[in-house]
Amino acid sequence: MVNNKKSRGRKKFQYHVDKRKIAKKARKLPNITCSAIKNSWRSNLSASQNLKVMGLVYDSNKSLPVSSRTPRAPEMSEPTAVVTELEQESNTPRTGTMRMPKEKVKWIEYLLEKHREDYEVFCHGQGQEKFLPRNCCPDKTENRQKIKQFKKRPAYFVKFITSCGKLPASSTEIVV
């Protein structure tokens, strides 16, 4: 095969590029969001070495091989400070609430105003002349699940109940 002069390209030394600066950027700390790992990260070690020192695993396939022939138990040692901090962080209760799309909230409020909790009517539109296009879920259990999700979120459910007049405006606390 013939090598074309244009395709080979000429090797040139780039005087304007600082090779030391590029190497330093490559060794720089990666973007780590976890504070426990970030505090104990050492820049002179590789990622796998860092995680090994912390008591974590870089490659789970190498640490726990999946094979029926070798029923090997993982080596359990005393947890490091990083591991205990991560466990404490995972056991703390979450304060954030889950949000629902506005269209879904409007649709559920419409169904609850119109039919209360009669899931059969949700599905088939019984007692109506025409099948409403808003009653789009034909499955009774699916509708029940969506209403259950709506009731679990006080940010939506309390507002809906107060707007209907079933709950006084002064008492906005509700136990689900």
GICOR-V755189 format. One record per residue. N is the residue number from 0. RES is the residue in three letters. OMEGA is omega in degrees with one decimal (none if undefined). BURIAL is # if it has 9 or more other ideal C-beta (glycine too) atoms within 8 Angstrom, else .. D_CENTER is the distance of its C-alpha to the mean C-alpha in Angstrom with 2 decimals. Layout:
N,RES,OMEGA,BURIAL,D_CENTER / N,RES,OMEGA,BURIAL,D_CENTER
//
This chain:
0,MET,-175.2,.,52.46 / 1,VAL,175.5,.,53.50 / 2,ASN,178.6,.,51.43 / 3,ASN,-178.8,.,51.47 / 4,LYS,-177.5,.,52.05 / 5,LYS,-176.2,.,49.41 / 6,SER,-179.7,.,46.67 / 7,ARG,-177.2,.,47.43 / 8,GLY,-177.2,.,46.75 / 9,ARG,178.8,.,48.51 / 10,LYS,-179.3,.,47.10 / 11,LYS,174.2,.,47.40 / 12,PHE,-178.5,.,46.68 / 13,GLN,-176.2,.,44.49 / 14,TYR,-175.3,.,46.22 / 15,HIS,-177.6,.,43.85 / 16,VAL,179.3,.,40.80 / 17,ASP,-176.7,.,40.45 / 18,LYS,179.5,.,39.34 / 19,ARG,-179.7,.,38.83 / 20,LYS,178.8,.,36.43 / 21,ILE,178.2,#,34.35 / 22,ALA,179.3,.,34.37 / 23,LYS,177.5,.,33.34 / 24,LYS,179.6,.,30.32 / 25,ALA,179.4,.,29.30 / 26,ARG,-175.5,.,29.51 / 27,LYS,179.7,.,27.52 / 28,LEU,178.1,.,24.52 / 29,PRO,-179.5,.,21.26 / 30,ASN,-177.8,.,18.48 / 31,ILE,-179.2,.,16.86 / 32,THR,-179.3,.,14.55 / 33,CYS,-175.3,.,15.01 / 34,SER,-179.0,.,18.35 / 35,ALA,-179.8,#,19.62 / 36,ILE,-177.3,#,19.53 / 37,LYS,-178.4,#,20.77 / 38,ASN,-176.2,.,23.72 / 39,SER,-179.9,#,24.95 / 40,TRP,176.8,#,24.55 / 41,ARG,-174.4,.,27.99 / 42,SER,-179.0,.,28.66 / 43,ASN,178.6,.,31.62 / 44,LEU,176.2,.,29.64 / 45,SER,-178.0,.,27.52 / 46,ALA,-179.3,.,23.81 / 47,SER,178.0,.,24.73 / 48,GLN,177.6,.,27.48 / 49,ASN,-178.2,#,25.37 / 50,LEU,178.0,#,22.81 / 51,LYS,177.9,#,25.81 / 52,VAL,-179.3,#,27.44 / 53,MET,-177.5,#,24.39 / 54,GLY,178.7,#,24.36 / 55,LEU,-176.1,#,21.21 / 56,VAL,178.0,.,21.27 / 57,TYR,-179.1,.,21.04 / 58,ASP,-176.5,.,21.59 / 59,SER,179.5,.,20.79 / 60,ASN,179.0,.,23.23 / 61,LYS,-177.1,.,26.05 / 62,SER,178.5,.,25.43 / 63,LEU,-179.4,.,25.22 / 64,PRO,-179.8,.,27.24 / 65,VAL,179.9,.,26.94 / 66,SER,-179.0,.,30.58 / 67,SER,-177.8,.,32.68 / 68,ARG,-176.4,.,35.69 / 69,THR,177.5,.,34.39 / 70,PRO,-176.2,.,32.94 / 71,ARG,176.4,.,32.18 / 72,ALA,179.1,.,30.39 / 73,PRO,-180.0,.,28.12 / 74,GLU,-178.7,.,29.92 / 75,MET,176.6,.,28.84 / 76,SER,-180.0,.,29.96 / 77,GLU,-176.8,.,29.58 / 78,PRO,179.9,.,26.13 / 79,THR,-179.9,.,26.22 / 80,ALA,179.9,.,25.46 / 81,VAL,-179.0,#,22.16 / 82,VAL,179.5,#,21.07 / 83,THR,177.7,#,22.26 / 84,GLU,177.1,#,20.52 / 85,LEU,177.4,#,17.12 / 86,GLU,178.3,#,17.96 / 87,GLN,179.6,.,19.01 / 88,GLU,-179.5,.,15.90 / 89,SER,-179.4,.,13.74 / 90,ASN,178.7,.,16.42 / 91,THR,-179.0,.,16.55 / 92,PRO,-179.7,.,15.69 / 93,ARG,-179.1,.,12.99 / 94,THR,-177.6,.,14.82 / 95,GLY,178.0,.,12.49 / 96,THR,178.7,.,13.03 / 97,MET,179.5,.,11.26 / 98,ARG,176.4,.,13.11 / 99,MET,177.3,#,14.95 / 100,PRO,-177.3,.,16.69 / 101,LYS,-178.9,.,20.26 / 102,GLU,179.6,.,21.94 / 103,LYS,178.7,#,20.47 / 104,VAL,178.5,#,21.54 / 105,LYS,-179.4,.,24.95 / 106,TRP,-180.0,#,25.38 / 107,ILE,177.3,#,24.69 / 108,GLU,177.8,#,27.00 / 109,TYR,-179.4,#,29.61 / 110,LEU,179.6,#,29.57 / 111,LEU,176.7,#,29.83 / 112,GLU,-174.1,.,32.67 / 113,LYS,-170.3,.,34.46 / 114,HIS,-173.9,.,34.19 / 115,ARG,-177.7,.,32.75 / 116,GLU,177.5,.,31.17 / 117,ASP,-172.9,.,33.36 / 118,TYR,177.3,#,30.93 / 119,GLU,179.7,.,33.86 / 120,VAL,176.4,#,34.80 / 121,PHE,-172.7,#,31.28 / 122,CYS,-168.7,#,31.58 / 123,HIS,-177.9,.,35.15 / 124,GLY,-178.6,#,36.27 / 125,GLN,179.7,.,39.25 / 126,GLY,179.3,.,41.92 / 127,GLN,179.8,.,41.30 / 128,GLU,-176.8,.,43.47 / 129,LYS,176.2,.,40.80 / 130,PHE,-178.6,.,37.31 / 131,LEU,178.2,.,35.01 / 132,PRO,179.4,.,32.52 / 133,ARG,177.6,.,29.99 / 134,ASN,-168.5,#,29.95 / 135,CYS,-178.9,.,27.98 / 136,CYS,-177.5,#,26.39 / 137,PRO,-175.5,.,29.21 / 138,ASP,-177.6,.,27.49 / 139,LYS,-178.4,#,28.35 / 140,THR,178.1,.,25.58 / 141,GLU,176.8,.,22.94 / 142,ASN,179.4,#,24.53 / 143,ARG,-179.7,#,24.68 / 144,GLN,-179.9,.,20.96 / 145,LYS,177.0,#,20.20 / 146,ILE,178.5,#,22.77 / 147,LYS,177.5,.,21.36 / 148,GLN,179.8,#,17.88 / 149,PHE,-178.6,#,19.92 / 150,LYS,-179.5,.,22.00 / 151,LYS,-177.0,.,19.21 / 152,ARG,-176.8,#,18.30 / 153,PRO,-179.5,.,21.35 / 154,ALA,179.6,.,20.75 / 155,TYR,-171.5,#,21.71 / 156,PHE,-179.8,#,23.89 / 157,VAL,178.2,#,26.15 / 158,LYS,179.6,.,26.79 / 159,PHE,-178.0,#,27.74 / 160,ILE,178.4,#,30.03 / 161,THR,178.8,#,31.77 / 162,SER,177.7,.,32.39 / 163,CYS,-179.5,.,33.95 / 164,GLY,-180.0,.,36.17 / 165,LYS,-179.5,.,35.22 / 166,LEU,178.2,#,33.96 / 167,PRO,-176.2,.,35.98 / 168,ALA,-177.8,.,34.48 / 169,SER,-177.4,.,35.20 / 170,SER,-179.3,.,33.08 / 171,THR,177.2,.,29.45 / 172,GLU,179.1,.,28.15 / 173,ILE,177.9,#,27.23 / 174,VAL,-178.2,.,26.23 / 175,VAL,none,.,23.98
//
